[in-house]
């Protein structure tokens, strides 16, 4: 008989359906609940990306951290069996503590290759992102609820004998929390996957922290340029959130690649047009070390056995073919309305994208 006793989280009045908090309301194997953090300096010396995820119907908890510094990417990944205490956000050497929800979090990695102890503090209220839906044929393959937030980070990061003192003045921290259903490797897509192959995907996700405001820009388009996700929202404390219309990006790619070197995102509302300038500082492909598709060594939710920890070092001067078919996170300097801010320019463009002139998966900038 299966052990179906209450779990610690059942003590709290947080239930949404008449089930133990041990269970999720869907039987979909791809149910997930996870986070991602970006911590980076304003000079482009270091970009730390970390996250933790839970996959209840697969019985897996995993986490990762990558640090891009110079031409080297350090990565630590860990996975284990999901336990009953869902408020314990820890796996292997990685853990996240929540002293004050939505206000203060502590990020910790205790590993010989990459370690950090950081206090992340919110600078602005959390902002809901648009409800994210994606289908393959008639099947709902992705449904995510997400919020995004920008703040500061303080503490220390160590890797390969180098030490970075993280200060609130010279570093920025952004984060994203999401949950729902999202594809996990290991499932045969069946006829719908065969009948509805992906022709192209174009994605921009930009949380930006300025001194007195927070800007979130998001856009997802298919091969034809049809936009299925769209938002540009400006948050200023004490004022109503301001929507800045339909973001249109002009991206300058490095010749022979789809690697952005700079960009301009056109925004605006009834008060007039605005221009968001993007200057890339440091880049980290999520397919290298961080477990995002199409990584070939480990992806989120994959069962690697109990107590699995893995360490990698990537030479970023070498070509990494899979990195070009996934999303890359770029720390960036932004300028808007005479102000300079810092944030993440997350971008992925692969396959055909008619508005950009890309004709297929082998098409690159001239």
N, C-alpha and C positions, 0 to 999 in steps of 0.2 A: 504494500500500500504506500502510495506517495506521501511524503511528509508535507502536510498542508496546514501547519500551525501558523498562527499570526506572526508577522515579522515586526521589528521595532517601529517601522514607519506607520503601522496600523494604529499606534497609540495616538496619532495626531488626526485632527478633523480635516483631512485633505482629500478624502476619497471622492471620486467623480462618478463611479459606477459601483454597484453592489458586489465588489470583489476585494480580496486582500490586495494591499499595495505590492504584494509579491508578483501580481499578475497585471498585464496590460489589457486594455479592452479589445484589442484586436489579436487574432491568431496569426497575422502576417509575420513570416520569418524575418522580414526586413524592418520590424519596429526598432526604433533607436531613440536615444536621448543623449545629447553630447554638447560639447562646447569647444571653442577655439579662442586662443588669446594671441595677440601680437604685441611684442614689446621691442622697441627699436629706438636707437639714438638719432638725433637730428642731423648728424653729420654723415650717416650712411656707413658707419663702421661695423655695426652689428644689427642683426635682425633675428630675434628669437620668436619662434612659433611653437605653441604647445596646445595640447588638447586632451580631453578624456571623454570616453564614450561608453555607454551601456547598451547592450543588445539583449533585452529580456527573453525573447523567444529563441535565442541561440545560447543563452546562458553564459555570455561573455562580457567581460569588462576589459577595456584596453586604454592605453594612453601613449603619448609620444611627445617628444620635444626635439626641435631642430634649431641649430644656431648657425646662421651664415655670417662668417667674418672673413673678409678678404676673399680669397679664391677657394676657401674650404667650407664645407657644410658638415657639421657634426650632428649625429642623430642618435637618440636613445628611444627604444620602443619597448613596451611591456604589455603582456596580456595574461589573463588568468580567468578562472571560473568565477562567475558572478555570485557573490554571497547574499545573505539576507539583509544586511545592513546597508540600505541604499544611500544613507547619509554619510557613509564613509567613502570619500572620493579618493581612493588610493589604489594603485596597482604597481607592483615592483618598486623601483626607486622614485616614482612620480606620485605626487598627491596635490590636491587642492583643498584648502580649508576656507570656510565661509563664516568669518566672524560677524559680519553685518551684511545680510543679503541685499543685493542691488547697490551696495555702498562700498564694501571693502572685502577683498579676498586675498588669500595668501597662496602663492604658487611656489612649489618646492620640488626640486629634483636632487637626489643624493646619489650620484653616480660618479665613478672615477673619470669618465670621459667628459661628461657635461654635467655641471651642477649649478643650481641657482636657488636663491631664497629671496623672494620678491613680495612686497606688499602692493597690491593693485588697488587704487582708490578711484572711485567714479568722480568725474568732473561734471557730468550732466546726467539727467534722468535717462533710464533705458527707453529705447524707442522700438515699437513694433515694426518689423518689416512686413511687406505685403505677404499675404497668405500664398504659399508656394505650391502649385499643383503641376504635375507633369504626367502625361499618359503615353502609353505605347499602344496604338490602336485603341481598343475599348478599355484597356486595363489601366487603372491608376497605379503608377509605379513610384511616384513620389508625392507625398503630402507633408509639408513641413510648416511648423509654427516657429517663428524666430524673433528674437529681439537682439538689438545691437546697442553697444554703449562705448563711450570713450572716456579715458581718464589718464591718470598718471601712474608711474611705477617707481618704486624705490627699493634698493637692496643691492645684491651682488650676483654676477654671473661669472662662472669660471669654466674654461675649456682649454685643453692642451697647453697648460701653463700660463695662459693669458687670463687676466681678470678685468672685468668691466664693472665700475661703480655706477649703479643706475640711480639717477637723481630725477626729481620731479621737474626740474627746470630744463633738462637737456634730453629727456626721454619721453616718449608717449606710449600709452598702452590702450589698445582697443580689444573688444571681445564680442563674441557672438554666441548665443545660446539657442539651440534648436532641438526639436523633438518631433516625432511623427513616424513616417515610413519613408525609407530611402534605400535604394538597392545595395545589397551586400553581396560580395562575390560568392559564387558557388551554386547559383540558381540557373537552370536552363530556361532561357526566355521563351522557348517554344515557337509556335507558329507566328504569334504576334511580333516577336523579335525578328523573325525571318521576313515577314511581310512589311514591317515598318523599320527598316534600317535607319540609323542616324546619318543624315546627309551633311549636317553642319550644326555647329553650336557656337554662339558668340555671347560672352558674359563679361559684365563689369560690375564690381562691388566695391564701393568706396566709403568707408567711415573716416571722417576727417575732423580733427579737433583743432579749433581756433581758440584764442584767448577767452572770448566771450560767447562762443556759439559752437554748435555741433552740426555738421552736415552729413547726411547719408544719401548716397546715390547708388541706384541699382538698376540694371537693365539686362534682360535676357532675350536673345533673338535666335530664330532658327535660320536655316540656310537661305530662305527667301527674304529674310529681314523682318519676318513677322514677330512682333514683340509680345511675349507672354508674361513678362514681369517688368514693371516700370515704377520707379519712385525717385523723387528728389525732394527731401524734406530738410528744412532748416530749423533747428531747435535753439531757442534763446530763453534762458530762465526768466520767468515772469511774464512771458509773452506767448500768444498762441503759436503753435507750430505753423510754419509757412511752407506751402508746397511750391516748388520751383519748376513745375511743368514737366515737359517731356525731354529728358536729357539726350543730347546728341553729341557723340564723341568724334573728334578728329584725332586719330592716333598715328604718330610717326613711328614706323617699325624699322628696326635695324635691317639693312639690306640682306636678302637671302634668308630671312627668318620671319617669325611673327612675334618677336621680342620687342615690346614697346620701349622706346627711348624717351619719349615725352608725349604729352597729350593735351588737348584742350576739350573740355566738356562744356557745351553751351546749355545754359539754364535760363530760366526767366518765368515771370508771371505778368499779371496786368500792370505791375509797376515798371516793367521793362526788362530787357535781356541782361543776363549776367554771364560772365565767363570764368570758368574754373580752370586754372593752369596747373598742370601736373608735371613735376620734375622727379624722375625716378632716382632713388638713392641706392637701394640694395634689393636683390631679387632672390627668391627662394621658391623653386618649383615644388608644389605639394605632392607630386609623384615621387619625389626623392626624399625618403626618410619619414615623411609625415603620413604615409599610408593612404593617400587619396588616389583614385584611379588616374591613369592606368598602371600604377606601381606593380612591378612584377615580383617583389620580394615579400611584401606584406601589405594587406589592406585592412581597413577598419572592420571589425566584427569577425574576422577569420579566427578560427580556433587553432591555436598553436600548442595546446597542451598546458597543464598547470605550471604556474610560476615561470612563464617564458619571458626572457629579457634579451634584447638584441641591440648591438651597437654598430654603427656604421660611420665611416668617414668618406665623403665624396669630394673628389677633385673637380671643382667647377670650371677648370680650364679645359676639361675633356668634354667631348660631345656626349650628351645623354639623350638618346633618341626618344625615349618615352616622355621626357619632360615637355616636349613640344606638342604632345597630345593630351595634356592636362592643364589645369589651372595653375598659374604662378602668382604668388603674392609678392608685391613690390612695396617696400617702404618708400614714401614719397613726400616731397615738399609741395604744398598746394598754395595757390594764391587766389583770393576771391575778394572783390570789393575793397582792394587796398590792404587786405590783411594776409599775413602768412600763417599757415597752419601745417600740421603734419598728420599723416594717416596712412592708410593702406590703399593702394591701387591694385585690386585683385582682378586679374584678366585672364581669360581663356578664349582662344579663337582657333577652331580646328574644323576641318572639312570645308565645304562650300559656304561662303557668306557673300551674297550678291552685293550688299551695300559697300563692302570693303574691297570688292573686286577679286576675292579669292574664289577659285573655281573648283577646288577639290582638296583632298587631304595632303597632296604634295605641292600645293600652291603656296608661295611665299611672297614677301614684299620684294619689289625690284630694287 
